[in-house]
């Protein structure tokens, strides 16, 4: 997608992680929207129509799985690829994400922003 700027929505409540990913994506020339609230994520996705959503599981108010279910239930957002970016490494969490239709599951401590950027580039280039 060289001629089209990638739009990403980051849903992350850890300010350090949020800023690290946001800065890395902006360095790539991407347009980045972010929120630390799951309750705002669906509305932001409907409004901005990102090419990708990076979604943490543990969030204030509601968890990432609930956000994912809401994204999948909305006509405007059901086809937006979602990557889970989380500290939770349990197989049950990964399986639940797969069942809800995620495109990838990244455990923060095991992946770098470069890994995530590469995965996003691959996903967006196929669309």
Secondary structure, DSSP 4 states (H G I P E B T S, - for coil): -TTS--EEEEE-S-HHHHHHHHHHHHHTT-EEEEESBHHHHHHHHHHH--SEEEE-SS-BSS-HHHHHHHHHHSTTTTTSEEEEEES---HHHHHHHHHTT-SEEEEGGG--HHHHHHHHHHHHHT-
